[in-house]
Amino acid sequence: MLPPALARYPQFSDTKYYKGMCIYSKGQNNQGVELMREAKKDFENGYTINEDNAIYELYPYQVNWKAIKL
């Protein structure tokens, strides 16, 4: 079952990243890392938070992609 955000927006990079982290923490390392890499590609293609001032302020759940090394 997909999280509601991914069911509605399957390329939402932030949600996909956090799902990958959850899968990774459950011991499914390869699948978790692969999902996080896919999320990074989605981010690079522009699938991220698209709200006012998003470039100036990180929302509490927003992934800081500059700090992530995959």
MODELLER restraints for C-alpha pairs under 7 A, 6 or more apart:
rsr = mdl.restraints
at = mdl.atoms
rsr.add(forms.Gaussian(group=physical.xy_distance, feature=features.Distance(at['CA:5:A'], at['CA:15:A']), mean=6.93, stdev=0.5))
rsr.add(forms.Gaussian(group=physical.xy_distance, feature=features.Distance(at['CA:6:A'], at['CA:12:A']), mean=6.44, stdev=0.5))
rsr.add(forms.Gaussian(group=physical.xy_distance, feature=features.Distance(at['CA:6:A'], at['CA:15:A']), mean=6.75, stdev=0.5))
rsr.add(forms.Gaussian(group=physical.xy_distance, feature=features.Distance(at['CA:11:A'], at['CA:42:A']), mean=5.97, stdev=0.5))
rsr.add(forms.Gaussian(group=physical.xy_distance, feature=features.Distance(at['CA:11:A'], at['CA:47:A']), mean=6.13, stdev=0.5))
rsr.add(forms.Gaussian(group=physical.xy_distance, feature=features.Distance(at['CA:12:A'], at['CA:47:A']), mean=5.44, stdev=0.5))
rsr.add(forms.Gaussian(group=physical.xy_distance, feature=features.Distance(at['CA:12:A'], at['CA:48:A']), mean=5.76, stdev=0.5))
rsr.add(forms.Gaussian(group=physical.xy_distance, feature=features.Distance(at['CA:13:A'], at['CA:39:A']), mean=4.46, stdev=0.5))
rsr.add(forms.Gaussian(group=physical.xy_distance, feature=features.Distance(at['CA:13:A'], at['CA:40:A']), mean=6.52, stdev=0.5))
rsr.add(forms.Gaussian(group=physical.xy_distance, feature=features.Distance(at['CA:13:A'], at['CA:42:A']), mean=5.47, stdev=0.5))
rsr.add(forms.Gaussian(group=physical.xy_distance, feature=features.Distance(at['CA:13:A'], at['CA:43:A']), mean=5.30, stdev=0.5))
rsr.add(forms.Gaussian(group=physical.xy_distance, feature=features.Distance(at['CA:13:A'], at['CA:47:A']), mean=5.90, stdev=0.5))
rsr.add(forms.Gaussian(group=physical.xy_distance, feature=features.Distance(at['CA:13:A'], at['CA:48:A']), mean=5.61, stdev=0.5))
rsr.add(forms.Gaussian(group=physical.xy_distance, feature=features.Distance(at['CA:14:A'], at['CA:39:A']), mean=6.99, stdev=0.5))
rsr.add(forms.Gaussian(group=physical.xy_distance, feature=features.Distance(at['CA:14:A'], at['CA:48:A']), mean=6.53, stdev=0.5))
rsr.add(forms.Gaussian(group=physical.xy_distance, feature=features.Distance(at['CA:14:A'], at['CA:62:A']), mean=6.11, stdev=0.5))
rsr.add(forms.Gaussian(group=physical.xy_distance, feature=features.Distance(at['CA:14:A'], at['CA:63:A']), mean=5.71, stdev=0.5))
rsr.add(forms.Gaussian(group=physical.xy_distance, feature=features.Distance(at['CA:16:A'], at['CA:35:A']), mean=6.76, stdev=0.5))
rsr.add(forms.Gaussian(group=physical.xy_distance, feature=features.Distance(at['CA:16:A'], at['CA:36:A']), mean=6.78, stdev=0.5))
rsr.add(forms.Gaussian(group=physical.xy_distance, feature=features.Distance(at['CA:16:A'], at['CA:39:A']), mean=5.52, stdev=0.5))
rsr.add(forms.Gaussian(group=physical.xy_distance, feature=features.Distance(at['CA:17:A'], at['CA:35:A']), mean=6.71, stdev=0.5))
rsr.add(forms.Gaussian(group=physical.xy_distance, feature=features.Distance(at['CA:17:A'], at['CA:36:A']), mean=4.73, stdev=0.5))
rsr.add(forms.Gaussian(group=physical.xy_distance, feature=features.Distance(at['CA:17:A'], at['CA:39:A']), mean=5.40, stdev=0.5))
rsr.add(forms.Gaussian(group=physical.xy_distance, feature=features.Distance(at['CA:20:A'], at['CA:32:A']), mean=4.20, stdev=0.5))
rsr.add(forms.Gaussian(group=physical.xy_distance, feature=features.Distance(at['CA:20:A'], at['CA:33:A']), mean=6.41, stdev=0.5))
rsr.add(forms.Gaussian(group=physical.xy_distance, feature=features.Distance(at['CA:20:A'], at['CA:35:A']), mean=5.07, stdev=0.5))
rsr.add(forms.Gaussian(group=physical.xy_distance, feature=features.Distance(at['CA:20:A'], at['CA:36:A']), mean=5.21, stdev=0.5))
rsr.add(forms.Gaussian(group=physical.xy_distance, feature=features.Distance(at['CA:21:A'], at['CA:32:A']), mean=5.97, stdev=0.5))
rsr.add(forms.Gaussian(group=physical.xy_distance, feature=features.Distance(at['CA:23:A'], at['CA:32:A']), mean=4.97, stdev=0.5))
rsr.add(forms.Gaussian(group=physical.xy_distance, feature=features.Distance(at['CA:24:A'], at['CA:32:A']), mean=4.36, stdev=0.5))
rsr.add(forms.Gaussian(group=physical.xy_distance, feature=features.Distance(at['CA:24:A'], at['CA:33:A']), mean=6.81, stdev=0.5))
rsr.add(forms.Gaussian(group=physical.xy_distance, feature=features.Distance(at['CA:37:A'], at['CA:70:A']), mean=6.67, stdev=0.5))
